Amino acid sequence: MTMRDRALRGRVIAVTGASKGIGWAVTQALTAQGARVIAGARDVGGLQLDGAEFWRLDVTDEASVDAFARAAVRAGVDALVNNAGVGSFQPVEEITPAEYRRVMDTNVLGTLLVTRGLIPHFRERYARGEGSQVVNVTSDVSARTFAGGALYTASKYAQRAVTQALAYEGRAYGLRVTEIRPGMVDTFFAGSVQGAAHKAGWLRPDDVADAVLYALTAPLHARIDEVLLHPVEQDVVF
Ligand SMILES: NC(=O)c1ccc[n+]([C@@H]2O[C@H](COP(=O)([O-])OP(=O)(O)OC[C@H]3O[C@@H](n4cnc5c(N)ncnc54)[C@H](OP(=O)(O)O)[C@@H]3O)[C@@H](O)[C@H]2O)c1
């Protein structure tokens, strides 16, 4: 048994956006190492994985988030991975209110709602002497932007701000918070095709899952605040 197995066996971790891409890789990696995963996404039809419990979750919908949070609490969740997200790229002059709401509601409000749903439980865990973790998958563009990126990067800057505020607040109830900031990852992101030739050198979902597991398996005295990772073929950017 590896050290990671020991750190993950018996743990219960809620993962949003678990149906494909990075979230699916995180769910697979966690269950493979003995964790139980409460896995949520809007389309979970037909998904099956030993150790994972799939829930129909729309992170923008309060009732749906409440049901997911209740399931996670019933299972004894000790960590949350906020990964659900959408991408949308266009110049400022083409951003519509409807698209603004779709992106902000998913990437920002979704992170807030799911996290808020678990905080009372994290506080109870703290009262019993147990800490908890939140890992937010934001992006390398949570702190820089580019032409065509106004809407998406605004949502990721905001998600970073939520992550950092939560880290300050969570110290009072034993919460360790991590921001994972990947560069280009070969997934289904923004309606793209996974495995397309031009993505051959990009990060794989497993690379990001590794970073998430690094944060989740940090020793109890260590807090991984942030992980920034890029494919070598991407420009060096901070
Ligand atoms: N790919 C990249 O280059 C890249 C780089 C940096 C950061 N990221 C971030 O990584 C995260 C995961 O993206 P990905 O690349 O893995 O994209 P993906 O392959 O499109 O997967 C996105 C996941 O989010 C779920 N999702 C979307 N809207 C949702 C909602 N309202 N409620 C619940 N789940 C929802 C999707 O499932 P359903 O559609 O079934 O709900 C899917 O499971 C996102 O936050 C993204 O911003 C991606």
Ligand as a Chemical Component Dictionary entry (heavy atoms), coordinates in Angstrom:
data_LIG
# 
_chem_comp.id                   LIG 
_chem_comp.type                 NON-POLYMER 
_chem_comp.pdbx_formal_charge   0 
_chem_comp.three_letter_code    LIG 
# 
loop_
_chem_comp_atom.comp_id 
_chem_comp_atom.atom_id 
_chem_comp_atom.alt_atom_id 
_chem_comp_atom.type_symbol 
_chem_comp_atom.charge 
_chem_comp_atom.model_Cartn_x 
_chem_comp_atom.model_Cartn_y 
_chem_comp_atom.model_Cartn_z 
_chem_comp_atom.pdbx_ordinal 
LIG N1  N1  N 0  -9.717  22.004 -20.158 1  
LIG C1  C1  C 0  -8.924  23.026 -19.856 2  
LIG O1  O1  O 0  -8.054  23.438 -20.661 3  
LIG C2  C2  C 0  -9.045  23.688 -18.509 4  
LIG C3  C3  C 0  -7.990  24.509 -18.095 5  
LIG C4  C4  C 0  -8.059  25.130 -16.852 6  
LIG C5  C5  C 0  -9.155  24.930 -16.044 7  
LIG N2  N2  N 1  -10.189 24.130 -16.459 8  
LIG C6  C6  C 0  -11.329 23.967 -15.543 9  
LIG O2  O2  O 0  -11.443 22.601 -15.213 10 
LIG C7  C7  C 0  -12.794 22.332 -14.819 11 
LIG C8  C8  C 0  -13.265 21.072 -15.519 12 
LIG O3  O3  O 0  -13.310 21.311 -16.909 13 
LIG P1  P1  P 0  -12.917 20.197 -18.006 14 
LIG O4  O4  O 0  -11.790 20.728 -18.772 15 
LIG O5  O5  O -1 -12.821 18.855 -17.384 16 
LIG O6  O6  O 0  -14.214 20.316 -18.958 17 
LIG P2  P2  P 0  -15.308 19.242 -19.422 18 
LIG O7  O7  O 0  -14.638 18.037 -19.994 19 
LIG O8  O8  O 0  -16.265 20.010 -20.266 20 
LIG O9  O9  O 0  -16.024 18.823 -18.064 21 
LIG C9  C9  C 0  -16.805 19.749 -17.339 22 
LIG C10 C10 C 0  -17.581 19.038 -16.263 23 
LIG O10 O10 O 0  -18.392 20.003 -15.566 24 
LIG C11 C11 C 0  -19.730 19.539 -15.532 25 
LIG N3  N3  N 0  -20.673 20.654 -15.464 26 
LIG C12 C12 C 0  -20.815 21.706 -16.320 27 
LIG N4  N4  N 0  -21.823 22.488 -15.919 28 
LIG C13 C13 C 0  -22.329 21.929 -14.779 29 
LIG C14 C14 C 0  -23.377 22.265 -13.906 30 
LIG N5  N5  N 0  -24.168 23.339 -14.095 31 
LIG N6  N6  N 0  -23.606 21.468 -12.818 32 
LIG C15 C15 C 0  -22.847 20.380 -12.615 33 
LIG N7  N7  N 0  -21.840 20.004 -13.407 34 
LIG C16 C16 C 0  -21.584 20.773 -14.489 35 
LIG C17 C17 C 0  -19.879 18.690 -16.809 36 
LIG O11 O11 O 0  -20.903 17.722 -16.707 37 
LIG P3  P3  P 0  -22.421 17.934 -17.237 38 
LIG O12 O12 O 0  -22.319 18.689 -18.529 39 
LIG O13 O13 O 0  -22.915 16.516 -17.360 40 
LIG O14 O14 O 0  -23.101 18.691 -16.153 41 
LIG C18 C18 C 0  -18.524 17.978 -16.813 42 
LIG O15 O15 O 0  -18.553 16.858 -15.963 43 
LIG C19 C19 C 0  -13.594 23.589 -15.168 44 
LIG O16 O16 O 0  -13.839 24.318 -13.990 45 
LIG C20 C20 C 0  -12.673 24.354 -16.102 46 
LIG O17 O17 O 0  -12.909 25.739 -16.044 47 
LIG C21 C21 C 0  -10.143 23.499 -17.668 48 
# 
loop_
_chem_comp_bond.comp_id 
_chem_comp_bond.atom_id_1 
_chem_comp_bond.atom_id_2 
_chem_comp_bond.value_order 
_chem_comp_bond.pdbx_ordinal 
LIG N1  C1  SING 1  
LIG C1  O1  DOUB 2  
LIG C1  C2  SING 3  
LIG C2  C3  SING 4  
LIG C2  C21 DOUB 5  
LIG C3  C4  DOUB 6  
LIG C4  C5  SING 7  
LIG C5  N2  DOUB 8  
LIG N2  C6  SING 9  
LIG N2  C21 SING 10 
LIG C6  O2  SING 11 
LIG C6  C20 SING 12 
LIG O2  C7  SING 13 
LIG C7  C8  SING 14 
LIG C7  C19 SING 15 
LIG C8  O3  SING 16 
LIG O3  P1  SING 17 
LIG P1  O4  DOUB 18 
LIG P1  O5  SING 19 
LIG P1  O6  SING 20 
LIG O6  P2  SING 21 
LIG P2  O7  DOUB 22 
LIG P2  O8  SING 23 
LIG P2  O9  SING 24 
LIG O9  C9  SING 25 
LIG C9  C10 SING 26 
LIG C10 O10 SING 27 
LIG C10 C18 SING 28 
LIG O10 C11 SING 29 
LIG C11 N3  SING 30 
LIG C11 C17 SING 31 
LIG N3  C12 SING 32 
LIG N3  C16 SING 33 
LIG C12 N4  DOUB 34 
LIG N4  C13 SING 35 
LIG C13 C14 SING 36 
LIG C13 C16 DOUB 37 
LIG C14 N5  SING 38 
LIG C14 N6  DOUB 39 
LIG N6  C15 SING 40 
LIG C15 N7  DOUB 41 
LIG N7  C16 SING 42 
LIG C17 O11 SING 43 
LIG C17 C18 SING 44 
LIG O11 P3  SING 45 
LIG P3  O12 DOUB 46 
LIG P3  O13 SING 47 
LIG P3  O14 SING 48 
LIG C18 O15 SING 49 
LIG C19 O16 SING 50 
LIG C19 C20 SING 51 
LIG C20 O17 SING 52 
# 
